[in-house]
C-alpha cells in the first residue's frame, strides 16, 4: 500500500487476509446509503457458514 495514494483506500485492507471475517455496519456510499455512524468489527479464528455450509472454520478457509 505504500505505493498507492492514501485517498485510494480506507484502511480495512490491512485486515483482509484469508480466514478473517469483517462485520461492517453503517454507510455504503456506493449503494447510495449514508449514515452518521459506521462500525467495522474484524473477526479472527471464527467459523462462517453460508446456507448452513461452513466456508471458514476457526479461521481456516475450507476448500
DOVO-799499 format. One record per residue: residue in one letter; z, y, x of N, C-alpha, C in turn. Coordinates in Angstrom, 2 decimals. Example, Ala and Ser with C-alpha at 12.3 -4.5 7.8 and 13.67 -1.06 7.14 Angstrom:
DOVO-799499
> a | 7.80 | -5.69 | 13.19 | 7.80 | -4.50 | 12.30 | 7.80 | -3.30 | 13.20
> s | 7.08 | -2.25 | 12.85 | 7.14 | -1.06 | 13.67 | 7.87 | 0.03 | 12.90
***
This chain:
DOVO-799499
> x | 0.00 | -1.19 | 0.81 | 0.00 | 0.00 | 0.00 | 0.00 | 1.26 | 0.85
> x | 0.26 | 1.13 | 2.12 | 0.29 | 2.30 | 2.99 | -1.08 | 2.97 | 3.08
> x | -2.14 | 2.23 | 2.78 | -3.50 | 2.76 | 2.88 | -3.97 | 3.42 | 1.58
> x | -3.16 | 3.36 | 0.53 | -3.54 | 3.91 | -0.77 | -2.82 | 5.22 | -1.04
> x | -3.44 | 6.04 | -1.84 | -2.81 | 7.28 | -2.29 | -1.65 | 6.92 | -3.22
> x | -0.50 | 7.55 | -3.05 | 0.68 | 7.24 | -3.84 | 0.47 | 7.49 | -5.33
> x | -0.52 | 8.29 | -5.69 | -0.81 | 8.52 | -7.10 | -1.55 | 7.36 | -7.74
> x | -2.01 | 6.39 | -6.93 | -2.80 | 5.27 | -7.45 | -1.96 | 4.08 | -7.89
> x | -0.66 | 4.13 | -7.74 | 0.19 | 3.03 | -8.19 | 1.53 | 3.59 | -8.64
> x | 2.32 | 2.75 | -9.33 | 3.57 | 3.26 | -9.90 | 4.82 | 2.58 | -9.35
> x | 4.71 | 1.71 | -8.38 | 5.87 | 1.12 | -7.74 | 6.21 | -0.28 | -8.19
> x | 5.73 | -0.70 | -9.37 | 6.04 | -2.06 | -9.82 | 5.30 | -3.11 | -9.02
> x | 4.29 | -2.71 | -8.27 | 3.51 | -3.65 | -7.48 | 4.36 | -4.36 | -6.44
> x | 5.43 | -3.71 | -5.97 | 6.27 | -4.29 | -4.93 | 6.99 | -5.54 | -5.40
> x | 7.23 | -5.65 | -6.70 | 7.90 | -6.83 | -7.23 | 6.95 | -7.88 | -7.77
> x | 5.66 | -7.65 | -7.62 | 4.65 | -8.56 | -8.17 | 4.35 | -9.68 | -7.18
> x | 5.19 | -10.71 | -7.22 | 4.95 | -11.88 | -6.39 | 4.98 | -13.10 | -7.30
> x | 4.34 | -14.16 | -6.89 | 4.26 | -15.37 | -7.70 | 5.65 | -15.86 | -8.06
> x | 5.84 | -16.16 | -9.33 | 7.12 | -16.66 | -9.82 | 8.02 | -15.60 | -10.41
> x | 7.77 | -14.33 | -10.14 | 8.55 | -13.25 | -10.75 | 8.03 | -12.96 | -12.15
> x | 8.91 | -12.40 | -12.97 | 8.54 | -12.02 | -14.33 | 9.05 | -10.62 | -14.56
> x | 8.20 | -9.73 | -15.05 | 8.58 | -8.35 | -15.28 | 8.66 | -8.09 | -16.78
> x | 9.88 | -7.82 | -17.25 | 10.10 | -7.44 | -18.64 | 10.07 | -5.93 | -18.69
> x | 9.16 | -5.37 | -19.46 | 8.96 | -3.93 | -19.47 | 8.98 | -3.39 | -20.89
> x | 9.67 | -2.27 | -21.09 | 9.69 | -1.62 | -22.39 | 9.25 | -0.18 | -22.21
> x | 8.88 | 0.46 | -23.31 | 8.57 | 1.88 | -23.25 | 7.09 | 2.18 | -23.39
> x | 6.69 | 3.26 | -22.78 | 5.34 | 3.80 | -22.95 | 4.28 | 2.91 | -22.32
> x | 3.10 | 3.01 | -22.90 | 1.90 | 2.39 | -22.34 | 0.77 | 3.39 | -22.59
> x | 0.55 | 4.27 | -21.63 | -0.44 | 5.34 | -21.80 | -1.84 | 4.80 | -22.02
> x | -2.15 | 3.64 | -21.41 | -3.47 | 3.06 | -21.55 | -3.73 | 2.66 | -23.01
> x | -2.68 | 2.21 | -23.70 | -2.81 | 1.81 | -25.11 | -2.54 | 2.97 | -26.06
> x | -2.26 | 4.15 | -25.52 | -2.01 | 5.31 | -26.36 | -0.60 | 5.34 | -26.94
> x | 0.34 | 4.61 | -26.33 | 1.73 | 4.62 | -26.80 | 2.58 | 5.42 | -25.82
> x | 3.20 | 6.46 | -26.31 | 4.02 | 7.34 | -25.48 | 5.45 | 7.34 | -26.01
> x | 6.42 | 7.25 | -25.13 | 7.83 | 7.30 | -25.49 | 8.57 | 8.17 | -24.49
> x | 9.79 | 8.53 | -24.82 | 10.61 | 9.32 | -23.90 | 11.28 | 8.44 | -22.85
> x | 11.38 | 7.16 | -23.12 | 12.07 | 6.28 | -22.18 | 11.20 | 5.12 | -21.74
> x | 11.54 | 4.56 | -20.60 | 10.82 | 3.42 | -20.06 | 11.79 | 2.64 | -19.19
> x | 11.73 | 1.32 | -19.29 | 12.63 | 0.48 | -18.51 | 11.90 | -0.77 | -18.05
> x | 11.97 | -1.07 | -16.77 | 11.41 | -2.30 | -16.21 | 12.55 | -3.15 | -15.68
> x | 12.52 | -4.44 | -16.00 | 13.54 | -5.35 | -15.53 | 12.85 | -6.52 | -14.83
> x | 12.79 | -6.50 | -13.49 | 12.18 | -7.61 | -12.77 | 13.15 | -8.79 | -12.73
> x | 12.63 | -9.97 | -13.02 | 13.43 | -11.18 | -13.05 | 12.94 | -12.16 | -11.99
> x | 13.89 | -12.77 | -11.30 | 13.56 | -13.79 | -10.30 | 14.22 | -15.10 | -10.68
> x | 13.64 | -16.18 | -10.23 | 14.20 | -17.53 | -10.43 | 14.40 | -17.85 | -11.90
> x | 13.48 | -17.38 | -12.75 | 13.61 | -17.63 | -14.18 | 12.59 | -18.67 | -14.62
> x | 12.71 | -19.09 | -15.86 | 11.76 | -20.01 | -16.47 | 11.02 | -19.24 | -17.56
> x | 9.69 | -19.33 | -17.56 | 8.85 | -18.64 | -18.53 | 8.03 | -19.69 | -19.26
> x | 8.08 | -19.64 | -20.60 | 7.31 | -20.56 | -21.41 | 6.32 | -19.81 | -22.28
> x | 5.13 | -20.34 | -22.42 | 4.11 | -19.82 | -23.33 | 3.76 | -20.93 | -24.29
> x | 3.92 | -20.69 | -25.59 | 3.65 | -21.70 | -26.62 | 4.41 | -22.99 | -26.32
> x | 5.69 | -22.84 | -25.94 | 6.60 | -23.97 | -25.67 | 6.20 | -24.80 | -24.45
> x | 5.34 | -24.27 | -23.60 | 4.95 | -24.95 | -22.37 | 5.39 | -24.09 | -21.19
> x | 6.20 | -24.67 | -20.30 | 6.68 | -23.92 | -19.13 | 5.52 | -23.64 | -18.18
> x | 5.37 | -22.37 | -17.79 | 4.36 | -21.99 | -16.80 | 5.02 | -21.56 | -15.49
> x | 6.30 | -21.18 | -15.57 | 7.13 | -20.88 | -14.40 | 8.48 | -21.54 | -14.65
> x | 8.95 | -22.34 | -13.70 | 10.26 | -22.97 | -13.85 | 11.11 | -22.62 | -12.64
> x | 12.22 | -21.91 | -12.91 | 13.15 | -21.48 | -11.87 | 12.43 | -20.76 | -10.72
> x | 11.46 | -19.91 | -11.09 | 10.75 | -19.10 | -10.12 | 9.56 | -19.77 | -9.45
> x | 9.29 | -21.01 | -9.79 | 8.15 | -21.73 | -9.21 | 7.02 | -21.80 | -10.22
> x | 5.83 | -21.35 | -9.83 | 4.67 | -21.39 | -10.72 | 4.22 | -22.84 | -10.83
> x | 4.04 | -23.31 | -12.06 | 3.60 | -24.68 | -12.31 | 2.09 | -24.72 | -12.43
> x | 1.49 | -25.74 | -11.86 | 0.02 | -25.88 | -11.93 | -0.42 | -26.59 | -13.17
***
